Amino acid sequence: MTEADRYNERLKLAATFLNTVGSGSIVVGAVAPVVGLITGAAGAHVRPAVLVTMACLMVVIGLILHRLASLTLKRLV
């Protein structure tokens, strides 16, 4: 394996990590609380405005991480 191959593999691993963390941010920060609120399984009483604001924030964070992963892959040799 050449040095360029190793470099590419490290970049792909970093991009995969960023993409996975981004997806997890969306699921844990946005989808799960909304489902909990709809089903009544949410333990804490949170105002819907706060829930929507936090869900939107987590979606934005997830999308930013996904974009960083895409930009990382553009650096492949």
C-alpha positions in Angstrom: 0.0 0.0 0.0 1.4 3.3 -1.0 1.5 6.5 1.0 -1.2 8.0 -1.2 -3.4 4.9 -0.6 -3.0 5.3 3.2 -3.8 9.0 3.0 -7.0 8.3 1.0 -8.0 5.7 3.5 -7.5 8.1 6.4 -9.6 10.7 4.6 -12.4 8.2 3.9 -12.4 7.1 7.6 -12.5 10.7 8.7 -15.4 11.5 6.3 -17.3 8.4 7.5 -16.9 9.5 11.1 -18.1 13.0 10.4 -21.1 11.7 8.4 -22.0 9.2 11.1 -21.8 11.8 13.9 -23.9 14.2 11.7 -26.6 11.5 11.2 -26.6 10.7 14.9 -27.0 14.3 15.7 -30.1 14.5 13.6 -31.6 11.3 15.0 -30.8 12.0 18.7 -31.4 15.7 18.7 -34.4 16.1 16.4 -36.2 12.8 15.6 -36.2 11.2 19.0 -37.5 14.2 21.0 -40.2 14.8 18.4 -41.3 11.1 18.5 -41.2 11.2 22.3 -43.4 14.3 22.3 -45.9 12.8 19.9 -46.1 9.5 21.7 -46.1 11.1 25.2 -43.0 9.2 26.2 -41.0 12.4 26.8 -40.0 12.4 30.5 -39.6 16.1 30.9 -42.2 18.7 30.1 -40.6 20.9 27.4 -42.4 23.7 25.7 -43.0 22.9 22.0 -41.1 26.1 20.9 -38.0 25.0 22.8 -38.3 21.5 21.3 -38.6 22.8 17.7 -35.7 25.2 18.2 -33.4 22.5 19.5 -34.5 20.1 16.8 -33.8 22.7 14.1 -30.4 23.4 15.7 -29.5 19.7 15.7 -30.6 19.3 12.1 -28.3 22.2 11.1 -25.4 20.7 13.1 -26.0 17.4 11.3 -26.1 19.0 7.9 -22.9 21.0 8.6 -21.1 17.8 9.7 -22.3 16.0 6.5 -21.0 18.9 4.4 -17.6 18.7 6.2 -17.5 15.0 5.3 -18.2 15.8 1.7 -15.5 18.4 1.6 -13.1 15.9 3.2 -13.7 13.5 0.4 -12.8 16.1 -2.2 -9.3 16.0 -0.9 -8.7 12.4 -2.1 -5.6 12.0 -4.2 
